[in-house]
Amino acid sequence: MPTEDSWAVLEPIPEPSRGLSADVAIPLVVDLDGTLLLGDSLVENFSVVLFRKPIDALGALLAIRDRAAFKRRLAGHALLELADMPWREDLVALLRTERARGRAVHLVTAADQAVADGVAEALGLFDSATGSDGVRNLKGEAKLAHLRARFPDGFLYAGDSPADLPLFAAAKGAVLCDVAKSVAGAVATSGTPVLATLARPRAGTRVWLKALRVHQWSKNVLLFVPLFVGHVFTDPAKVAAAIAGFLVLSLMVSGTYLLNDIADLGADRRHPTKRRRAFASGALSLTVGLTVAPLMIVCAIAAGALLSPAFALMLLIYLGLTTAYSLVLKREPLTDVFVIGCLFTLRVAMGAAVVGLGQSPWLLSFALAFFVSLALAKRHAEVMRAARNDLVAIAGRGYRGDDWPLTLVFGVGAGLFSLIIMLLYLANDAAPSGFYRHAEWLYAVPVLMALWLQRIWLLAQRTELDDDPVVFALRDPRSLLLGTAVGVAFFVAI
């Protein structure tokens, strides 16, 4: 379904009562990729196979020089979930109108025949569906030859790309879908009447900011924790290094979010709100995503190596964990939250590495237990919501509604364990260190954090925790107040 962030009709389709201004005896031929589908079925299929069956995807690449054979190999995996694909809804409405008026509608696409058949079954709009057969790639001149042989009395054509120019020129009428100005000009020059122009806006800054999850960069603030705990926040060089590390890590994180969204396309499209994400809705091209995301990640690792080899190594570990999480581990109950806790803890370890401090076992132990508790709080809210809605399982996560006692016990237990670690650190390391003139004020920190954990888990139990706890804390007034009090207690202690 269309959304404000996905696509829009810039030139309205004809009114259903009137339809296309062409004889209904002339069949309408419709292209698939970029026309009926907001995207490319070949890239869609490749991305699905790549994330689910990477060995098969690499095997299919051996046949990439032969496009028809490449498409046949990918289609053989039959992984595309066609019913949930982002269709051009204005064109779908137009096709329904034309069929109601008695016009024959045919799907003719360069996609493999198996894909064409699946699309025809999913939409129920076509009198026939023809695709590439593993030998002939039905595109451009090959498609035109097929249409001339099949429809000797002429046809109308709906397409989108420069490869469709020969078909537009030969058609008795054209439906232009997201065509470039040069293509529209060439169609006008050919003399073919344009019966309808359907378009959607280009992906703007707002769409990209959402896809890159810039708001999630707030989690990377954890990288600054060692700067303060290590008492080097007055050193300009180390502060600059921490800021540079923050930007590099944010670049890496955004790249992994793009890859995660591509890996999650099927699940996102079935989700009531996630279906509006840029790739799921078709607002951003998968081709662009599969190009930009690896480039961002490579640039982040290269920049990280310039800052600190240890920092670059941790970026690689972060990448490995997030990739494993996206491919497999997010579907493993309890293991998934442990991985999330590790990713948060890695942010703290990166902060120490980029400013040249040693790693603190106390800090890392506390961070792991604390962030596992927060990850379990978010998951507990989802499990409780499933239990109250009588759902047996949470799609794509591996949890069941009756798992809530486990998420509750492990989550609260991990939170309490983190506070014990902090108290032991204060008593055995921080207070005797001599860094703090008023060390007694440090004991206000675990008290305040205990109050915040209680709030988080109360909201999780009530299924009122709808966001990541760290992101929630940066938006919640009470959390901000408690965080400010923690900062005041720390600086008074110094």
N, C-alpha and C positions, 0 to 999 in steps of 0.2 A: 504494500500500500504506500502511496506517496506521502511524504512528510515535508515540512518546511526545509529540512536539511538535505533532502535527497534530490528531488527534481520538480519541475513545474512546467506547465504548458504556456509557452510564450505567445503562440498564435493559436487561438481556440480551434478545436476540431469542429467539423461541420455539425450542425444540430442533428440529432438522431433521426428526426422526422424527415430530413432532407437527404442526408448521406452524401456520398461523392457525386459530383456532377459529371457522371459518365454512364454510358449504357450499362445496365446491370447484367447484360449478356456477356460482357467482357470480364474474364476472371481476374481476381486480384491476387498477385503473387507477393508473398511477404518473406523478407530475409529474417534471419534470427539474431545473430550477434550484432549488438549495437543498434538494432532496430526494434525487434520485439522484446529482446532481452537487454536490460541495462547492464551490459558487460559482454564478455567473450566466453562462450561455453568451453572453448579449448583451454583457456587460461584457468577458468574455474575448475575444470576437471583435473588439470595438471596440479593445481595447488592442493586439491583434496587428496590426490594420490601421493603428492610429495609429503604431506604431513601425516598421512595414515599408513602409507606403504612406500617409504622412501626408496627402497631397493627397486620396486617396480617402476617408480618414476624415473630413476636413473637408467633402467633398462629401456624404457620407452624413448628416452632421449637419443638412443642409438639409431632410431629411425626418423630423426627429426628432419633430415634432408628430404625425405619423402613425406610431404604433409599429410596425404591421405592415409598412408600407413601409420604415421605417428598418431593421427586422430583415432584410427581403428584400435591401436594398442591401448590408448588411454580409455576409450569408450568401453573396451572389454572389461575394465574393472567395475563398470556400472556403479560408480560411487556418487554421482550427482543427485542431489535431492531436488528434482525439478519442480515439484509442487510449491516449494518455498522460495523460488528464485525471484529476483526483483524484475518484474515485467513492466513494460511501458504501458501503464494503465490507460492512458488516453488512446493509444493504438488498439489495445484490447477492446475498449468500448467501441471504437470505430469498426473493428472487424465484426463485432456482434451486430452492429447496425446494418452493415452490408449483407451479412448472412440473412438477417431478418427481411431485407429487401429482395432476397432471392439471388444475390451474387455468389458465385463459387469463390472460395478462398483457399489458396494453396500455400503451404510452407515449403520453400525451396532454399536450402542452406548449404554452406560449405562444411558445416559440422557433420560429424559421422551420422550414418543412417540410424544408428541406435539412439543417438541424442535426438534426432528429428522425430523418431517414433515416440520417444518419451515426452517430448514437448507437446506433440499432438494429443497424446493421452491425457496429459496433465491439464491442458486448456480446453480440449473438446471444441475447437474452433475451426478446424481445417477439414476440407474435403479430401486432401491428400497431404502427405509429408514426404519430401525427398531430400536426401543428404548424400554426402560423399560415401563411396562404397569400399574404401580401402585401397582402391586403385586410381580412381579419378577424383581429383579435388574439385568439387563443384563450386568454382568461384570465377568471377570475371567472365572471360570469353567462353570458358567451358560451361558456365551456367547459362549464358546467353544462347549457346548452341542448343542446350537442352530445352530451354523455354521456346525457342523458335520451332523445334521439332514437335514439342508437345502442344503448343498453342499457336497453330499456324494463322489463326484469325486475329491474333493480337492479345495483349495482356496489359494490366496495370501493374505497377511495381512499387513496392515500399522498401526503401533501403536507406543506407546511412553513409557509405564510405566512397572514396575515390574509385575503388575497385568496382563499384556499382554503376559507374558512368556509362559503360556500353549498354547496360540494361535500361537505364533511364532513357538513353537516346532512342532505344528501340521500342520502348513502351508507348502505349497510347495515352498514358497518364501516370504521374508520379506522386508518391507520398514521401516527402522528405523528412527524415528523422535525424535531428542533430547533425545535419550536414554542415561542412565548412563553407565559408562564403565562396571559395573558389569552386566548390562542387555545385552550389546553388547557381552560380553564374554560368557554369558549363551546361547545366540542365536547361537554363533559360535560353542559352544560345542554340541548343539543339532543337528547340521548337516544341519540345514535349510539354504539354500543359501540366502545371503543378496543381494538383487537386487538394492537397493539404500539406501544411508544414507544422511538424510537431517538434518541440525543442524543450530542453531543460537548461537551467543556468549552469555555467561553469562552476566547479568547486572553488569556493573562495577561501579567504583566510579563516573564517569561522569554522568551516568544515575541517580544514587541516588542523586547527588548534584542538578541536574535539578528538580527531583521530590520533593526534600525537599525545593526547592526555596531558596537556601542559599543567592542568590543575593537580595532577599526580606528582609533579615535581616537588610538591611540598614534603613528600616522604623523604626526599633526598637531603632535607635539612639535617637529618641524623648524621650526615657526614661532618657537621660542625661540632658534634658532641665532644670528640677528643680534644678539639681546640680549647674548650673551656675546662673540661675535666683535667686536661694536661697542663693547665695554667699558662698557655702560650698565646692567649687571645690578644695580647698587647704587642705581639711581634708582627709587623706589617708584612714581612715576607711569607710568614706562615698563614696569615689571613688570606693573602693573595693566592697562595697555593690551594687553600681550602675552597675559595670561590671558583678557581679554575677547575678543581676536581668536581665541584658541584655541577658546573656546566657540562663537563665531559660525561659525568654519570647520567645527567638528564638526557643528553643526546643518545646515550646507549639505551636508557630506559624507554624512551619514545620509540626507538627502532624496534625493541622487543615487543612493545605494545602493538605496533603495526603488524608484526609477524603473528602475534597471538590472535589478533582480530581475524587475520586471514585463515589461521588454523581453525578458528571457532565459527566460521561462516555458517555452517549448517545449524548449529545450536543457536547462534544469535538470531537467525532468521525465524526460528520458531518461538523466540522469546518476545513477550509483549512490548518491551521497551528497547532491548538490545537490537531489534531488527532495524532500528533507526540509525545504527552506527554507519559510518561512511562506506565501508566496504560491503556490509550486509545489504544496505539499501541501494547500492549501485551508484552512490554519489561520487565515490572515488574508484578509479580503475584498479583492478587487481594487478595489472601489468605495472602500473606506477608503483603500487605498494611493494611488489616483489623486487622492484629495482631500488626504490628509495630506502627501504628498511635495511637491507644488507649494507648499502653505502654508508648510512648513518652509523651502523655498528662498527664497520671497519675504520671509519674516521675517528670514532670515539676511542677505539683500542689504540690507534696510532698516536692520538693526542695524549692518552693516558700513559703510554710508554715514555713520552717526552717529559711528563711530570714526575713519574716514578715507576721503575720496573715492577715493584711490588704492587703498586696501584693497578698497573696494566694486567698483572696476573690475576688480581681479584676481579677485574672487569671480565676476564675470560671465564673465571669460575662462575660469576654472576650469569653470564651468557649461557654457560652449560646448564646451570640449574634452571633458568627460566625456560630454556628449550626443552629440557626433560619434563618440566612441569606442564608446558603447553601440549607436548605430545602424549605423555603417559601419566605423570604423577598427579595431575589435578583430578584424575578419576579414581585415585587410591585414597579412601577415607583415612583420616588422621595423618597419613604420610603427607598429604597435600598441605596441611597446616604447619607441619614441621618444616617443610621446604620454605613456606612463606616466612616463617620465623627466621630461618637461616638467611633468606634474602635481606630481611631487615637488619639482621646482625652484621651481614657483610657490608652494609652501608656504613655502619659504625667503624668496622675494621678498615674500610677504605679511607675514612677520615684520618685515622692514625697514620696510615701508610703515606698518604699524599702530603702530610705536613712533617713527616719524618720522625714520628713518635713510635715508641715500642708498643706492642699490643698488650693490653691489660686483661689478664684472665678474669678478674673480677667483673670488669665492665662487659666483656663479651658473654660471660656466663649469665649475668643479669639480663642483658639484651635478648639472648636466645629464649630464656624462660618467659620474659615479659612479652615478647612479640609472638611467641607461640600462643600465649594466653589470649592476646588480642585477635589473632587469626581464628582461634577457636570460638571467640565471642561472635564474630561475624558468621561463622559457619553454624554456630548454635542457633542464632536467630533464624537462619534459613531452614534448619532442621525442625525447629519449633513451629515455624510457619507451615511446613509440610505436614507435620503431625496434626495441627489444628484444622487443616484443610483436607484431612484424610487422604493425603497423597502417600502412596507406598514408597516412592523413591524420588530423589531430586535428579532431574535429567542431567546427564553428563558429569555428575559429581561422585557417584558411588555411595552416597548416604541414603538412609531410609528414615522415615518419619519417627520410627521407634528407637532411633539412635541417640535421642536427646539426652538420656542420662549419661552416656559416655562423653559427649561433647561438654556437658556441664561439669562433670567431675574432673576430667582432664584439664579443662580450661581454667576453672577456679583454682585447681591445685597448682597449675603452672604459674598463675598470677601470684599466689601466696609464696611459692618457692622463690620467685624473683625478689619479693620483698625481704625474705630471709637472707638471700645472697647480699642484698644491699645493706642490711643491718650488720652482717658479718664483716663486710668491707669497711663500713664506717668504724666499727669497733676495733678491727685488727689492722687496718691499713691507713685509712684517711685520717682518723683522729691522731694517731701517733706520728704521722708523717711530718708535722710541723708546717705544712702548707696553709693550715687554717688557724687564724688567731682566735676564732670563736667557733670551735668545732661542734659545740653543742647545738648550734643552729642547723647543722646538717641533718639532725634526726627529725627535723620537720619535713624533710623531703620524702622519706618512706611513708610518713603519716598522710601527707597530701596525696601521694600516689595511690595509697590504699583507698582513700576516699574516691579517687577517680576510677579506679578499677571496679569498685562497688557500683558506681553509676553505670559504667559500661555493661557490666554483667546484668544489672537490673533491667536495662533497656533491651539487652539481648534476650533475656528470659521472657520479656513482654512482647518480643518480636518487633520492637520499635527501633532497632538498630539497622538502618537501611543502607549504610555506607561503610566503607573501610574505617575502622576506629581512629586511625591516625588522621585521615581526612576529616572525619566527624569532629575530632578534637579541635581542629583549626577553624571550624565553623560554629561550634557550640559555645555560647557565652560562659557557661559554668566551667567547661573544660579550660577555656582561655584564662578564666580567673584563677583556677587552681594552678595552671601552668605558670602564670605570673607570680603566684605565691612561692612556687618552687624556685623560680629564678631569684626572687628577693632573698629567700632563705640561704641560697648558695652564695650570693654576693655578700650578705651580712656575715656569713661564716668566714669569708676571706678577710 
